[in-house]
């Protein structure tokens, strides 16, 4: 995946999930003041083409190979759900894993939380998790 110069607002407005995206985008922006917001496009690890709104740029260490430039938080529309990727960990676990029971009607992966609609999220807990992700990543740009 790589950052592209496409307009994020136009991407949100053109989505069939634009209402949910606007709610989540505003919440993420409020919790991540001063960080960049860019569109990322390309193949994810499983080989699927993705478009993800990335908030903040971090340098993520990889167990094998060189470090990669990645987003601190990512927001994506999938076929049947929305995904938010939070690439921040405290101790040995990603924040989404640590807070999975508090986030609402969601499914949690390693660093991803998926849900059908923004209304499925416990928005207060979600905001707290985003704020903590920002605190843990002071070097994000």
C-alpha positions in Angstrom: 0.0 0.0 0.0 1.1 3.5 -0.6 -0.1 7.0 0.1 -1.9 8.7 -2.9 -2.8 12.3 -3.5 -6.5 11.8 -3.9 -8.8 14.1 -2.0 -10.0 12.4 1.2 -13.2 14.4 1.5 -14.2 13.5 -2.1 -13.5 9.8 -1.2 -15.8 10.0 1.8 -18.5 11.9 0.0 -18.5 9.3 -2.9 -18.9 6.3 -0.6 -22.2 4.6 -0.1 -21.2 4.6 3.6 -20.5 8.3 3.7 -22.7 9.0 6.8 -20.7 6.5 8.9 -17.4 7.6 7.4 -18.1 11.3 8.3 -18.9 10.4 11.9 -15.8 8.4 12.3 -13.6 10.8 10.4 -14.6 13.7 12.6 -14.0 11.7 15.8 -10.6 10.5 14.6 -9.5 14.0 13.5 -10.6 15.4 16.9 -8.5 12.7 18.7 -5.5 13.1 16.4 -4.9 16.9 16.2 -2.0 17.9 14.0 -1.7 14.6 12.2 -1.9 14.2 8.5 -4.9 12.6 6.8 -4.2 10.8 3.5 -5.7 8.1 1.4 -3.7 4.9 1.1 -4.4 2.6 -1.8 -3.0 -0.8 -2.8 -3.0 -4.5 -1.9 -3.2 -5.5 1.7 -1.5 -8.6 3.1 -4.2 -10.9 2.0 -3.9 -9.6 -1.5 -7.2 -7.6 -1.6 -7.2 -4.1 -3.1 -8.0 -1.6 -0.4 -8.5 2.2 0.0 -7.9 3.3 3.6 -8.0 6.8 5.1 -4.8 7.0 7.1 -4.3 9.4 10.0 -0.8 10.1 11.0 2.4 8.5 9.6 4.5 6.2 11.7 7.5 4.1 11.1 6.5 0.6 12.1 9.1 -2.1 12.9 8.6 -5.4 11.2 9.8 -8.7 12.6 11.3 -9.6 9.2 12.7 -7.0 6.8 12.9 -3.3 6.8 10.7 -0.9 8.8 7.7 0.4 6.9 6.0 3.8 6.7 2.4 3.2 7.8 -0.6 5.0 9.3 -1.2 5.3 13.0 -5.0 4.9 12.5 -6.7 3.7 9.3 -10.4 3.8 8.4 -11.7 1.6 5.6 -15.0 0.5 4.0 -15.1 -3.3 3.3 -17.9 -5.2 1.5 -20.1 -5.8 4.5 -18.5 -3.7 7.3 -16.2 -0.9 8.3 -12.7 -1.4 9.7 -10.6 0.8 11.9 -6.9 -0.1 12.2 -5.2 1.2 15.3 -1.4 0.6 15.0 -0.6 1.4 18.6 0.3 -1.0 21.3 0.8 -0.8 25.1 2.9 -3.5 26.5 2.7 -6.5 24.3 -0.9 -6.0 22.9 -2.5 -3.7 20.4 -5.0 -1.2 22.0 -7.9 -2.8 20.1 -7.2 -6.1 21.7 -6.9 -4.6 25.2 -10.2 -2.7 24.8 -12.2 -5.2 22.8 -14.8 -5.9 25.5 -15.5 -2.1 25.8 -15.8 -1.1 22.2 -19.4 -2.3 21.6 -20.8 -4.7 19.0 -17.6 -5.3 17.1 -15.1 -8.0 16.1 -11.5 -7.5 16.9 -8.3 -8.7 15.2 -4.7 -8.0 16.0 -4.9 -4.3 15.3 -8.3 -4.0 13.7 -11.8 -3.5 14.9 -14.7 -4.2 12.5 -18.4 -3.4 12.7 -21.4 -2.9 10.6 -22.1 0.8 11.4 -20.7 3.6 13.5 -23.7 3.1 15.8 -22.3 -0.3 16.8 -19.3 1.3 18.4 -19.2 2.6 22.0 -18.1 6.0 20.8 -16.8 7.2 24.1 -14.5 4.2 24.5 -13.5 4.5 20.9 -12.5 8.1 21.4 -10.6 7.2 24.5 -8.7 4.5 22.6 -7.8 6.9 19.8 -6.6 9.5 22.4 -4.4 6.8 24.0 -3.0 5.8 20.6 -2.0 9.4 20.0 -0.3 9.6 23.4 1.6 6.4 22.7 2.8 7.7 19.3 4.3 11.2 19.9 6.5 10.9 16.8 3.6 10.4 14.4 3.3 13.1 11.8 
